Amino acid sequence: MADTAQRAWQVVLERIETDLRDGRLSPGDRLTPERELAAQLGVGRSSVREAVRVLEVLGVVRTATGSGPTAGAMIVTTPRGGLAAFLRLQVAANGFPLADVVRTRIVLECDVAERLAQTSADLTEIIGILEAMDADDLAPAEFLSLDARFHQALAEASGNAVVSAMMAGLRSSIEAYTSAGAARLGDWADVARRLRREHRHIVDAVSRGDAVDARETVRSHITDYYTEVAQALSPGDGADGAVGEAARAAVRTANQ
């Protein structure tokens, strides 16, 4: 019975995917009403609801209750939120090793920096974030929030929507790294000063069009932070120790 139910909601997903791919559905369109779609596909209405819930988590549709023109499920395609949720769940369930997630982040960000240095991208927002990070009264959480925005803004400036969405998802899935690391690092003020300096070096390399320097600065910027996290979080520290071990694994693979 469970296999039959699974196949039923997958039939609904496949139909919607086909309609999107073939242009019969586009962002802004509403899905066929639940009762009608169930009848068309020969499945139960519960299977349609299950498929719509999956699409909502993935950021493909937005649902609204009630009646009238705003009710039902609408195609919205917000891949960033859906990808972030997917990665968080996979990392939490150990489906994706944390070290692999960090390594992927390094690969993507190095490529972003290199490509930005080869273009004339608008860095206005990025420079504004750097200026905001210079405030002396920032709490670690506020600084880390701006740090995340800085790296995301670099990805967005590259103009690659897939990379931008993946970066948002990767950053979201490893928030435990940055939070646990900041809480355990000895002299946060000194760490923050170094991170500011490295951020400005990245932007300077991009502005000068030095792709090699931009790439290598990003790589060392990320690996150096996780090296500190690995040193601060010992294997015997429970969940934090697991973060530290993942950091050590990420640094090892990054330097291979």
Backbone bond lengths (Angstrom), bond angles and torsions (degrees), N, CA, C in turn:
res aa  C-N    CA-C-N  psi(-1)  N-CA   C-N-CA  omega(-1)  CA-C   N-CA-C  phi
1 M - - - 1.471 - - 1.518 111.24 -
2 A 1.361 115.95 -40.59 1.468 119.06 -179.90 1.513 111.01 -63.75
3 D 1.373 116.29 -40.31 1.459 119.49 179.44 1.521 110.85 -64.38
4 T 1.321 116.75 -38.30 1.462 120.46 179.44 1.518 111.10 -64.53
5 A 1.347 116.38 -42.61 1.465 120.42 178.68 1.517 110.90 -63.39
6 Q 1.331 115.91 -40.69 1.453 119.55 179.32 1.526 110.70 -63.13
7 R 1.315 116.07 -44.63 1.459 118.89 179.74 1.528 110.97 -62.69
8 A 1.325 116.94 -35.27 1.461 120.24 -178.11 1.521 111.28 -64.49
9 W 1.332 118.58 -48.42 1.468 117.76 -178.66 1.524 111.50 -72.06
10 Q 1.325 116.76 -26.43 1.461 119.00 175.33 1.526 111.04 -68.09
11 V 1.333 116.38 -33.90 1.465 119.88 175.13 1.523 110.38 -59.39
12 V 1.323 116.20 -41.46 1.468 120.59 179.16 1.531 110.06 -64.83
13 L 1.324 116.67 -45.10 1.467 120.13 178.95 1.523 111.27 -60.04
14 E 1.318 115.86 -44.32 1.467 119.73 -178.80 1.525 111.22 -63.67
15 R 1.315 116.89 -37.72 1.466 120.06 178.80 1.533 110.30 -64.65
16 I 1.319 116.56 -45.60 1.465 119.96 -179.35 1.526 110.59 -65.90
17 E 1.335 116.12 -41.06 1.468 119.58 177.71 1.527 110.74 -60.42
18 T 1.315 117.02 -43.63 1.468 121.23 179.10 1.520 110.85 -62.65
19 D 1.331 116.88 -43.13 1.465 120.38 179.79 1.529 111.04 -63.97
20 L 1.328 116.99 -36.82 1.469 120.34 177.37 1.530 110.48 -67.78
21 R 1.309 115.83 -46.27 1.465 120.34 -177.74 1.521 112.02 -63.94
22 D 1.340 116.30 -37.36 1.462 120.66 -177.26 1.527 113.36 -88.52
23 G 1.337 116.54 0.67 1.459 119.54 175.73 1.510 115.42 84.91
24 R 1.321 117.56 6.39 1.466 119.27 177.28 1.530 111.08 -77.27
25 L 1.330 116.16 -18.38 1.462 122.37 173.49 1.514 108.20 -128.45
26 S 1.337 116.17 141.62 1.458 122.08 179.26 1.526 108.50 -141.56
27 P 1.343 117.78 162.93 1.463 119.92 175.66 1.527 111.21 -53.05
28 G 1.316 115.97 131.96 1.457 121.50 -177.25 1.514 113.27 101.62
29 D 1.349 116.47 -20.60 1.466 120.32 177.54 1.526 109.87 -78.77
30 R 1.332 114.25 153.80 1.464 119.73 175.87 1.520 109.77 -101.18
31 L 1.323 114.46 145.27 1.457 119.17 177.25 1.524 110.29 -67.48
32 T 1.309 115.40 154.35 1.459 120.75 172.73 1.522 108.78 -55.43
33 P 1.328 119.03 137.53 1.464 120.64 -179.73 1.523 112.16 -50.87
34 E 1.306 114.76 147.42 1.469 122.24 -174.18 1.524 113.13 -50.99
35 R 1.357 116.71 -49.50 1.450 120.04 -177.06 1.526 111.35 -62.80
36 E 1.340 115.69 -42.59 1.461 120.24 -178.06 1.520 111.64 -68.33
37 L 1.339 116.46 -41.65 1.468 119.61 -179.80 1.524 110.87 -65.77
38 A 1.328 116.51 -39.13 1.462 120.08 177.46 1.522 110.87 -61.21
39 A 1.334 116.70 -42.23 1.469 120.60 -179.77 1.523 110.96 -66.74
40 Q 1.334 117.31 -41.66 1.461 121.22 -179.67 1.531 111.71 -61.14
41 L 1.340 116.27 -39.27 1.463 120.45 -174.11 1.518 113.18 -96.38
42 G 1.320 117.05 -5.84 1.450 119.91 178.91 1.510 113.38 69.14
43 V 1.335 116.64 35.22 1.462 121.26 178.91 1.521 108.77 -123.51
44 G 1.321 116.30 168.69 1.454 120.52 177.50 1.518 111.51 -76.75
45 R 1.327 115.41 156.49 1.458 119.21 178.79 1.525 111.56 -63.54
46 S 1.341 117.00 -28.81 1.466 119.55 177.66 1.528 110.82 -64.05
47 S 1.331 117.10 -32.98 1.470 120.61 177.97 1.524 110.89 -68.97
48 V 1.309 116.55 -37.54 1.467 120.56 176.01 1.522 109.64 -64.13
49 R 1.327 116.76 -44.80 1.464 119.93 179.93 1.523 111.15 -61.91
50 E 1.342 116.86 -39.98 1.459 120.73 179.41 1.523 110.65 -63.50
51 A 1.313 116.99 -43.17 1.463 120.35 179.32 1.527 110.75 -64.16
52 V 1.318 117.09 -40.37 1.463 120.46 179.78 1.528 110.55 -65.91
53 R 1.337 117.22 -37.83 1.466 119.87 177.26 1.525 110.78 -62.29
54 V 1.329 116.73 -41.19 1.469 120.20 177.50 1.526 110.32 -61.63
55 L 1.321 116.77 -45.70 1.463 120.90 -179.89 1.523 111.41 -63.86
56 E 1.316 116.72 -33.58 1.463 119.78 179.26 1.521 110.67 -68.43
57 V 1.332 116.86 -42.82 1.462 120.70 177.02 1.521 110.59 -61.80
58 L 1.319 116.66 -37.60 1.466 120.99 -179.31 1.528 112.86 -76.89
59 G 1.321 116.98 -5.68 1.454 120.15 178.52 1.509 114.43 81.09
60 V 1.330 117.06 18.65 1.464 120.53 -178.78 1.525 111.21 -90.07
61 V 1.330 117.61 -32.28 1.457 120.80 179.47 1.526 110.04 -130.55
62 R 1.324 114.58 159.89 1.464 122.11 171.06 1.514 106.87 -124.94
63 T 1.319 117.61 133.60 1.464 120.53 -177.71 1.518 110.83 -109.03
64 A 1.327 115.36 149.95 1.462 122.20 176.36 1.515 108.07 -139.24
65 T 1.322 116.31 134.89 1.459 120.45 -179.12 1.519 110.46 -85.47
66 G 1.312 116.22 172.17 1.459 121.50 178.44 1.513 111.16 101.29
67 S 1.326 114.77 -156.38 1.466 120.58 179.75 1.520 109.15 -133.83
68 G 1.314 115.23 168.80 1.456 119.08 179.61 1.508 111.78 101.82
69 P 1.336 117.34 -172.30 1.463 121.77 -172.67 1.525 114.40 -69.29
70 T 1.325 117.70 -18.71 1.467 119.15 -178.54 1.522 112.85 -96.35
71 A 1.328 117.50 -2.74 1.464 120.51 -177.60 1.520 111.05 -83.33
72 G 1.327 115.42 164.12 1.455 120.37 176.82 1.512 112.65 92.94
73 A 1.323 116.06 -164.11 1.463 122.65 -176.58 1.526 109.81 -107.61
74 M 1.332 115.73 128.86 1.467 121.64 179.92 1.523 109.75 -115.15
75 I 1.329 116.11 139.80 1.463 121.06 174.81 1.525 108.50 -71.10
76 V 1.334 116.77 122.58 1.469 119.83 179.98 1.526 112.24 -123.93
77 T 1.330 118.36 -27.23 1.470 124.04 -179.35 1.521 112.66 47.77
78 T 1.326 115.61 81.16 1.458 121.96 171.93 1.528 107.80 -116.87
79 P 1.344 117.15 78.31 1.470 120.36 -171.36 1.515 113.99 -63.89
80 R 1.335 117.63 -26.42 1.458 118.71 -176.78 1.520 111.18 -61.90
81 G 1.334 116.66 -49.78 1.456 119.78 -179.62 1.514 112.33 -64.79
82 G 1.322 116.91 -41.18 1.446 120.19 179.92 1.521 112.15 -65.45
83 L 1.325 116.11 -42.19 1.461 119.60 179.79 1.519 110.69 -66.45
84 A 1.332 116.61 -38.98 1.459 120.10 178.90 1.521 110.60 -61.31
85 A 1.327 116.69 -44.98 1.460 120.39 179.63 1.521 110.99 -63.28
86 F 1.322 116.23 -42.05 1.462 121.15 179.90 1.528 111.01 -61.71
87 L 1.338 116.77 -46.78 1.455 120.22 -178.04 1.523 111.40 -66.99
88 R 1.336 116.82 -40.54 1.463 119.45 178.57 1.524 111.04 -58.82
89 L 1.328 116.16 -44.88 1.464 120.25 -179.67 1.522 111.47 -65.67
90 Q 1.329 117.13 -42.01 1.459 120.21 -178.88 1.522 111.61 -66.57
91 V 1.338 116.67 -39.83 1.459 119.96 178.16 1.523 109.74 -67.41
92 A 1.336 117.24 -43.15 1.464 120.79 -179.95 1.524 110.96 -61.24
93 A 1.327 117.00 -35.82 1.468 121.84 -178.59 1.528 112.20 -89.05
94 N 1.327 116.36 6.65 1.466 121.85 -178.23 1.517 112.91 63.15
95 G 1.329 116.61 22.83 1.450 119.68 174.72 1.513 111.13 -71.96
96 F 1.327 115.82 -36.87 1.463 121.95 174.83 1.519 107.70 -115.90
97 P 1.328 118.58 117.83 1.468 119.77 176.48 1.528 110.69 -59.86
98 L 1.323 116.00 139.70 1.459 120.29 -179.34 1.523 111.47 -58.50
99 A 1.314 116.77 -37.43 1.461 119.72 -179.59 1.526 110.87 -62.05
100 D 1.337 117.06 -37.76 1.460 120.56 179.02 1.523 111.19 -68.02
101 V 1.333 116.41 -36.66 1.462 120.18 178.27 1.522 110.37 -64.08
102 V 1.330 116.51 -45.02 1.467 120.29 179.63 1.516 110.54 -64.99
103 R 1.320 116.77 -41.95 1.469 120.26 179.29 1.526 110.71 -61.33
104 T 1.330 116.25 -41.04 1.462 120.01 178.12 1.516 110.74 -63.73
105 R 1.323 115.86 -40.26 1.462 119.43 176.71 1.530 110.95 -59.16
106 I 1.329 116.60 -43.13 1.463 120.07 179.96 1.520 110.96 -62.05
107 V 1.328 116.38 -45.10 1.467 120.76 179.53 1.527 110.62 -58.78
108 L 1.331 116.18 -47.29 1.469 120.18 -177.85 1.526 111.67 -65.62
109 E 1.332 116.49 -46.07 1.463 118.89 -175.36 1.520 112.15 -69.01
110 C 1.324 116.87 -34.47 1.469 118.88 176.02 1.527 110.28 -63.56
111 D 1.323 116.03 -41.96 1.466 120.02 178.53 1.526 111.07 -65.21
112 V 1.333 116.70 -40.82 1.469 120.80 178.38 1.521 110.30 -59.36
113 A 1.333 117.00 -48.82 1.459 120.86 -178.10 1.525 111.44 -61.92
114 E 1.325 116.07 -42.74 1.459 120.26 179.63 1.523 111.47 -62.40
115 R 1.322 116.69 -43.78 1.464 120.46 -178.81 1.525 111.62 -69.63
116 L 1.332 116.93 -38.79 1.464 119.30 177.82 1.522 111.06 -61.04
117 A 1.336 116.10 -37.22 1.464 119.88 179.74 1.520 111.86 -68.07
118 Q 1.315 117.23 -18.10 1.467 121.54 -179.01 1.526 112.08 -97.17
119 T 1.327 117.17 3.50 1.463 121.55 -179.31 1.526 109.71 -126.93
120 S 1.308 114.98 -177.20 1.482 119.97 176.47 1.523 108.88 -115.20
121 A 1.323 116.38 52.21 1.461 121.47 -177.61 1.519 111.15 -65.11
122 D 1.320 115.63 150.48 1.459 122.13 177.85 1.533 108.93 -77.44
123 L 1.317 116.68 117.45 1.461 121.55 -176.90 1.523 112.17 -104.00
124 T 1.332 117.85 14.00 1.459 121.33 -175.13 1.518 111.97 -58.09
125 E 1.337 117.23 -48.98 1.464 119.90 -179.36 1.525 110.99 -63.66
126 I 1.304 116.66 -39.62 1.464 120.73 -178.43 1.527 110.60 -63.91
127 I 1.314 116.12 -43.02 1.467 119.90 178.64 1.524 110.11 -65.01
128 G 1.322 117.23 -37.31 1.460 120.68 177.25 1.515 111.89 -62.04
129 I 1.335 116.95 -38.15 1.465 120.76 177.87 1.523 110.09 -65.80
130 L 1.334 116.58 -40.92 1.468 119.79 177.81 1.520 110.77 -60.21
131 E 1.326 116.47 -40.87 1.467 119.84 179.46 1.525 111.03 -65.26
132 A 1.326 116.59 -38.26 1.465 119.99 177.84 1.528 110.97 -65.71
133 M 1.311 116.78 -32.76 1.462 120.69 -179.69 1.518 112.67 -74.13
134 D 1.327 117.53 -12.45 1.462 120.99 179.64 1.520 112.82 -78.28
135 A 1.336 118.39 -9.74 1.466 121.25 -179.17 1.528 109.95 -60.54
136 D 1.332 116.51 133.65 1.463 121.23 -175.46 1.528 113.22 -75.54
137 D 1.330 117.03 -21.24 1.462 119.78 -173.04 1.529 113.42 -98.33
138 L 1.333 117.67 17.56 1.465 120.35 -179.71 1.523 110.93 -73.07
139 A 1.321 116.02 129.40 1.460 120.14 171.65 1.525 107.97 -73.31
140 P 1.346 117.72 157.48 1.472 119.62 179.56 1.519 113.31 -52.09
141 A 1.336 117.50 -41.98 1.469 120.14 -179.25 1.518 111.03 -63.71
142 E 1.344 117.29 -38.60 1.465 120.99 178.78 1.523 110.27 -67.84
143 F 1.319 115.58 -41.67 1.468 119.74 178.54 1.521 110.76 -62.08
144 L 1.325 116.43 -44.92 1.461 120.26 -178.40 1.520 111.84 -66.59
145 S 1.323 116.67 -32.41 1.460 119.76 176.38 1.529 110.34 -64.66
146 L 1.329 116.64 -43.26 1.467 120.62 176.99 1.530 110.62 -67.90
147 D 1.332 116.02 -36.06 1.462 120.15 177.27 1.527 110.23 -59.95
148 A 1.329 116.29 -45.50 1.464 120.33 178.31 1.522 110.55 -61.75
149 R 1.333 115.92 -41.46 1.464 119.86 179.95 1.530 110.83 -65.49
150 F 1.323 117.70 -36.27 1.464 121.78 178.08 1.531 110.68 -59.98
151 H 1.318 115.85 -49.76 1.461 119.31 -178.20 1.527 111.16 -67.12
152 Q 1.338 116.55 -37.25 1.460 119.20 177.65 1.517 111.20 -66.60
153 A 1.339 116.51 -38.30 1.467 120.34 179.80 1.526 111.17 -64.51
154 L 1.324 117.45 -35.45 1.463 120.30 175.12 1.520 110.24 -60.73
155 A 1.335 116.22 -45.87 1.466 120.40 179.94 1.516 110.76 -62.55
156 E 1.327 117.36 -42.38 1.462 120.95 -179.60 1.523 111.34 -66.34
157 A 1.336 116.43 -35.82 1.463 120.30 179.67 1.525 111.70 -65.74
158 S 1.327 116.59 -22.96 1.468 119.77 179.54 1.520 111.79 -68.91
159 G 1.336 116.66 -20.44 1.460 120.48 177.70 1.508 114.69 82.48
160 N 1.339 117.36 4.18 1.467 121.08 -179.70 1.527 108.29 -97.59
161 A 1.325 116.72 107.43 1.460 121.08 -175.29 1.521 112.33 -64.22
162 V 1.338 117.27 -34.67 1.467 120.53 -179.48 1.525 110.01 -68.06
163 V 1.327 116.39 -46.80 1.464 120.46 178.52 1.524 110.33 -61.70
164 S 1.326 116.52 -41.63 1.463 120.90 179.78 1.526 110.81 -60.53
165 A 1.323 117.04 -45.60 1.465 120.88 179.82 1.524 110.87 -66.10
166 M 1.328 117.06 -41.37 1.459 120.44 179.28 1.524 111.04 -64.76
167 M 1.328 116.70 -40.31 1.454 120.32 179.33 1.519 110.69 -62.78
168 A 1.328 117.16 -43.43 1.462 120.50 178.77 1.524 110.41 -61.02
169 G 1.327 116.49 -41.98 1.451 120.29 179.20 1.513 112.69 -66.99
170 L 1.324 116.78 -42.34 1.455 120.48 -179.70 1.521 111.07 -65.09
171 R 1.327 116.69 -44.82 1.461 120.19 179.25 1.522 110.46 -60.19
172 S 1.317 115.80 -43.56 1.466 120.11 -178.73 1.521 110.92 -63.25
173 S 1.322 117.15 -38.49 1.467 120.68 -174.22 1.518 112.75 -74.69
174 I 1.335 118.50 -17.14 1.466 120.13 -178.95 1.523 111.69 -117.72
175 E 1.326 116.55 28.27 1.464 119.76 176.34 1.524 111.43 -59.33
176 A 1.329 116.52 -30.53 1.467 119.90 179.46 1.526 111.11 -60.27
177 Y 1.336 116.45 -33.86 1.461 120.32 177.12 1.519 111.42 -57.37
178 T 1.344 114.94 -58.38 1.453 119.59 -173.68 1.521 111.65 -65.65
179 S 1.328 116.84 -38.52 1.461 120.13 -179.52 1.525 111.35 -67.92
180 A 1.331 115.87 -48.66 1.463 119.71 -179.67 1.525 110.61 -64.49
181 G 1.315 116.01 -39.98 1.459 119.27 -179.37 1.504 112.94 -65.35
182 A 1.330 117.30 -45.93 1.468 121.09 -179.05 1.520 110.89 -62.61
183 A 1.324 116.94 -36.01 1.465 120.74 -177.60 1.528 112.11 -70.06
184 R 1.321 117.33 -23.66 1.465 120.22 -174.06 1.527 113.62 -108.69
185 L 1.318 117.98 -10.67 1.458 119.12 179.57 1.529 109.36 -71.17
186 G 1.336 116.23 139.71 1.456 120.19 -172.59 1.515 115.57 -64.37
187 D 1.316 117.94 -58.43 1.463 121.88 -176.17 1.519 108.71 -112.30
188 W 1.350 116.40 88.99 1.452 120.11 -175.97 1.526 111.89 -62.42
189 A 1.339 117.26 -37.86 1.461 120.41 -178.91 1.527 110.65 -59.68
190 D 1.319 116.30 -40.28 1.464 120.01 179.00 1.527 110.87 -68.61
191 V 1.344 116.33 -40.36 1.459 120.21 177.29 1.521 110.63 -61.87
192 A 1.331 116.65 -44.34 1.464 120.94 -179.53 1.520 111.21 -61.74
193 R 1.330 116.86 -40.23 1.474 119.75 178.27 1.522 110.72 -62.09
194 R 1.333 115.52 -42.57 1.457 118.55 179.85 1.522 111.62 -65.92
195 L 1.324 117.33 -42.03 1.454 120.51 179.32 1.525 111.05 -62.87
196 R 1.338 117.27 -40.77 1.475 120.42 176.76 1.527 110.09 -59.17
197 R 1.330 114.78 -45.70 1.470 119.55 -178.99 1.528 110.88 -61.55
198 E 1.318 116.75 -42.77 1.462 120.31 -179.71 1.530 111.22 -67.66
199 H 1.325 117.12 -39.26 1.467 120.41 176.38 1.521 110.90 -57.78
200 R 1.320 115.56 -45.97 1.471 119.26 -178.78 1.523 111.18 -67.43
201 H 1.318 117.04 -32.62 1.463 120.17 176.63 1.530 110.02 -64.99
202 I 1.326 116.70 -41.27 1.471 120.82 177.61 1.525 110.36 -59.65
203 V 1.333 116.13 -49.06 1.464 120.50 -178.57 1.519 110.64 -64.56
204 D 1.325 117.06 -38.56 1.464 120.46 178.94 1.524 110.77 -63.82
205 A 1.334 117.13 -44.05 1.465 120.59 179.60 1.524 110.70 -62.55
206 V 1.339 116.29 -42.05 1.466 120.03 177.54 1.520 110.27 -62.66
207 S 1.333 117.15 -44.65 1.467 121.35 -178.58 1.524 111.62 -63.22
208 R 1.338 116.55 -35.01 1.461 120.71 179.41 1.516 112.28 -79.28
209 G 1.321 117.18 -9.81 1.458 120.23 -178.00 1.505 113.40 76.61
210 D 1.335 117.15 21.32 1.465 121.50 179.97 1.529 108.15 -92.01
211 A 1.315 116.43 90.57 1.462 121.47 -174.87 1.527 112.04 -64.59
212 V 1.334 116.89 -39.05 1.465 120.12 -178.88 1.519 110.48 -64.93
213 D 1.328 116.47 -47.21 1.470 120.35 179.84 1.524 110.49 -63.65
214 A 1.333 117.34 -42.19 1.469 120.79 -179.91 1.523 110.23 -60.13
215 R 1.308 115.96 -45.78 1.475 120.39 -178.46 1.519 111.34 -64.14
216 E 1.318 117.22 -47.97 1.459 120.39 -176.43 1.524 111.72 -69.70
217 T 1.321 117.47 -33.03 1.459 119.87 178.04 1.522 111.04 -66.95
218 V 1.328 116.86 -40.91 1.461 120.45 176.50 1.526 110.15 -62.88
219 R 1.326 116.88 -45.79 1.460 119.62 -178.66 1.526 111.35 -59.52
220 S 1.328 117.13 -48.45 1.463 119.43 -178.46 1.531 111.23 -69.41
221 H 1.334 116.64 -33.61 1.467 121.44 178.46 1.530 110.66 -59.07
222 I 1.308 116.60 -46.44 1.465 120.54 -177.45 1.532 110.62 -74.39
223 T 1.320 117.53 -46.99 1.463 119.58 -176.94 1.528 111.76 -67.01
224 D 1.321 118.07 -34.96 1.469 119.91 179.08 1.522 110.92 -64.11
225 Y 1.340 116.55 -40.19 1.467 118.75 179.51 1.527 110.27 -64.43
226 Y 1.324 116.84 -44.72 1.452 118.76 -178.27 1.519 112.27 -71.90
227 T 1.326 117.17 -24.03 1.462 119.89 171.97 1.521 109.67 -64.17
228 E 1.333 116.46 -43.53 1.465 120.52 177.32 1.525 111.57 -62.78
229 V 1.338 115.90 -42.23 1.457 120.12 178.56 1.535 109.55 -60.65
230 A 1.330 116.33 -44.82 1.463 120.41 -178.69 1.519 111.14 -61.18
231 Q 1.324 117.23 -37.57 1.453 121.20 179.78 1.519 111.72 -72.80
232 A 1.339 116.64 -33.36 1.460 120.53 -176.94 1.522 112.80 -78.20
233 L 1.336 117.07 -28.21 1.458 121.61 -175.92 1.518 109.44 -107.91
234 S 1.296 117.29 108.80 1.463 120.72 -176.12 1.521 110.87 -85.04
235 P 1.339 118.07 157.77 1.473 121.61 -178.10 1.521 113.53 -57.73
236 G 1.324 118.79 -24.44 1.458 120.79 -177.74 1.510 114.52 -86.81
237 D 1.317 118.13 8.63 1.459 121.50 -175.30 1.525 113.63 -94.41
238 G 1.298 118.41 29.13 1.468 120.74 176.37 1.508 111.78 62.77
239 A 1.346 115.64 -129.41 1.465 120.99 -178.22 1.508 111.09 -60.98
240 D 1.351 116.53 -40.01 1.457 119.05 178.21 1.522 111.24 -64.32
241 G 1.322 115.65 -35.02 1.453 118.75 177.53 1.516 111.74 -64.47
242 A 1.318 116.96 -35.30 1.467 120.66 176.86 1.515 110.43 -64.82
243 V 1.340 116.46 -38.48 1.459 120.63 176.21 1.522 109.88 -62.56
244 G 1.331 115.76 -43.40 1.457 119.21 179.65 1.513 112.28 -62.76
245 E 1.330 117.00 -41.94 1.464 120.32 179.13 1.520 110.65 -64.87
246 A 1.332 117.05 -39.44 1.464 120.56 177.21 1.519 109.89 -63.95
247 A 1.317 116.49 -37.79 1.460 120.00 177.61 1.519 110.58 -63.45
248 R 1.332 116.30 -44.09 1.462 119.18 179.40 1.527 110.72 -62.08
249 A 1.319 116.56 -41.41 1.466 120.03 178.97 1.521 110.94 -64.21
250 A 1.334 116.24 -39.67 1.464 120.05 -179.88 1.523 110.85 -64.57
251 V 1.333 115.95 -42.26 1.463 119.32 179.97 1.520 110.53 -64.96
252 R 1.347 116.46 -40.91 1.470 118.95 179.04 1.514 111.76 -59.33
253 T 1.339 116.42 -46.99 1.460 119.43 -178.67 1.518 111.51 -69.40
254 A 1.335 117.02 -33.67 1.472 120.26 -179.25 1.525 111.36 -66.25
255 N 1.322 116.48 -29.74 1.451 119.68 -176.51 1.513 113.41 -94.40
256 Q 1.336 117.05 3.30 1.466 120.04 179.33 1.530 111.09 -79.89
